[in-house]
Amino acid sequence: MIDRTLSNSVDAIVSVSNNCAESLKIRGNINQNKVQVIRNGIKSMDLDISANSLRNTLKIPSNHKIITMIGSYEERKGHEFLFRSMRKVYEKYENITLVIIGTGNTHEISKINKLAENYLKSKSVHLIGELDNATSYLKDTDLLVIPSQSDESFGLTAIEAMQNSTAIVSTNVGGLPETIGENGQCGFCVDKHNEIEFADRIIFLMINDVECKRLGFNGYNRAKKLFSPDEMSRNYHELLKQR
């Protein structure tokens, strides 16, 4: 009833990705002709905030590569999947520090701490909780990981990493693949159940600096072209003119 009322009351329904738009098809009371896709436009980060340095704040050794995850401690974000993958990464490549930014309720925090202890005991791992302007810390991150297991309509963190020329290894959940682009262009998207391939992609980029930088460079250009506030504004303006 709510879907039908909403659909009849509006001229258009805007979705942030094709994947999100497709998910509306199973809801039979929404007029599909009214569904439009307009990607989010993200303002570029201020990369000149010198205080926001993971390496300095956490005293990470200069010879360590930094792998970062940003996300709430909800189960759907895939922390356990990441920890299982990283256990395999550390077997091949020791000079890595994993940084987890984000938080949750008391139960979620306790669970994530226990999972990290179980899978990555004695490894260089920092669970640093919630940070203001968390994505500004990406400037000295070598790789962003997005191990999500469900419900990712767009991939905001992916765009913020791309704006910072940071390569990405992600699962292929929801709108993440269309946000990141063709596999191997700005990063890699792997099946959400394949922790071995996820680990292999991380290892590949950790030992191939040139390739990691190439993906980051491509990501910057993709974000600038497709996900700018100006582009989003133009698309909304065109939609309003049509109505």
N, C-alpha and C positions, 0 to 999 in steps of 0.2 A: 504494500500500500504506500509506504514511504517512497519507494523508487518510482512508482507510477505518478504520485503527486509531484515529486521533484521534476521528473521528466516533462510533465505537462506544464510546469510553471516557469520553465527557463527556455531561452533561445538556443543555448549551447551548454554542453558539459565538457570542460577542459580536462584532459588527462596529460600527465607529464611524460608519458612514454607509450610506445605502441603496445608493450606488454601489459601495461595498466589498462589501456583501452580495450585490449582483447579480453581482459578479465571481466569486463562489464557485459560481455555477450552472454554469459551464463545467467545474468539477471534479466529475465525475459520482459520485465516491465519498463525497461529503459529504451527509449527511442535511439537506435544506433546511428541514425542520420544526424543526431544532434551532438554526437561525440567527436571532439576535435583533439588533436595532439599538439600541444605547445610545450616544448622543453623548458625547464627552469633556466633562468639566467642568473648566474652567480657573480657577485661583485668580486673582483680580484682581491686577494689577501694583501695585507700590509706586511711585506717580507723584511722590513727594516727594523723590526722590533728585536733589538739585540739581546734583550734579557731572555727571550723565549728560545732558549737553546737546550735541547735534550742532552746533548753531550756535556755541556757545562753544568747544567742543573743536576744531572745524575752521575757526573764524573765518569762517563763512559770512556774507556781507553781509546786512544787515537787510532789504534789499528783495528778497532771493531767496526763492522758495518752495522747500521741501525735499521731494524725492521719494526715498523709501527702499525698498530691496529687502533682505530678510533671507533668506539661504539658502546652503546649501553650494555649492561651485563645480562640482557635478556637471552634466553636460551637460543632463540632464532638467529642470533648474531654469530653463532658458530665458534665460540671460544674453545670448546673441547675438540672440535675438528682441527682447529689451528694448533692446539697443543700437541695433538697426535702427529700432525705433519711436522711441526718444529722438532719433535724428538728425532725424527729421521734426518732433518736438516743438520742438527747438531752432531750427528754421527759422522757427517761428511765435512762439516765446516764449523770449526770451533769459534772463530773470531767474529761472533755475532752477538748483539744485544737485542733482545725482544722487548719492546715497550708497549704496554697495554694502557690506553687512555680511555676512561669511562667509568661509570659506576652504576649502582642499582640499589635495590632494597637490601636489608640485612641478610636475608636468605640468599639472594643472588651473589652478594659479595663473598659470603662464606663459601658458597659452592665454587666460585671461580678461583678463590685462593686455594682450595683443596685440590682442584683440578690441576692448577699450575704446579703445586707441590708434588702431586702424583706423577705427572708426566715429565716435568722439567726440573726436578730437584737438582740443586747444585749448578744449574745453568745460569747464564747471565740474563735474568728476566726481571723487569720492573713493572709492577702493577701500581700505577701512580694515581689512580682515582680520576676525579673530574678536574679539568683545567679550564679556566677562562680562555676564550679564543684558542681552543685546542689545536686547530689546524695551522696556526702560525708556527707551531713547533715542527711542522713538516719540512722546514727549510733545510734542516740537517739530517733528514731521514733519507736513507738510501732506497727504501722500498716500502710501499704501503700494501698491507694485506687486508683483504675483505673476505672473510670465510663464511659469509651469511648462508643460512640454510633455508630461509623462507621470507616472504613478505618484504621484498625490496623493489618498490615501484620505480625508483629512479637511480639513486646512487650519489647522493650529495657529496660524501667524503671522497669519492672517486674524482669528481670534478675539481674539488679543492686540491687534491694531490696533483692532478694534471696541470692546474694553474701554477703549481710550484715546480713543474718539470720532474715530478717523481713518478717512477715506473710503478705499475700495479700488478699484483697477482690476486685474482678474485675467483669466487665461484660463479657459476653461470645462472644465478638465481634472478628471477624477475627482470627488471629493466637494466641490470648491471651490464650485460653484454652490449646492448645498444648504446649505453652511455660511454663505455670504454672503447667501443669500436671493434673493428676486425681483429681477430686473435693474432697477437704478435705485432700489432701496430703501436698501441700505447701501453699494452700490458697483455696479460694472459688470463683467460677465463677457463676454468676447468669444472668438471662435473662436481656437484656438491657432495657426492659420496666418495670421490677419489682422492683421498688424502695423500696417496703416494705421488700422483701427478702434481698435486699442489706443492708438495715438498720438492719435487724435481724441478719445477719452474722456479722456485725460490733459489735453489742451489745454482741453477743455470745463471740466474742474474747476479748472484753474489760473486761468481767467479768470472763473469764477463762484464767488466765495467763499461766497455764501449757499447755493448748491446743495451745495457741498463740505461745509459745516458741517451741512446737513440730513442728508446721508448719514451723516456721522459720528455725529450724534445718534441716528439710527435704529439704527445699528450698535451703539451702546452699549446701547440698550434690548433689542435682539435677543440680544446676548451675555449680558446679565443674566438674561433670561428662559429661554433655551434651553441655555446652556452653562456654568451654574454648577456648582460641586462638589456643592451640595445637590441639584440636579436629577439629576445623575448618580447620587448615592448613593441617592436615592429609587427610581430606575429599577432599579438593581442589587438593592435590597431587595425590590422587587416580583418581580423575576425569581427570586430565591432562595426567596421564599414559594411561588411556583408549583411549585417543584421539591421 
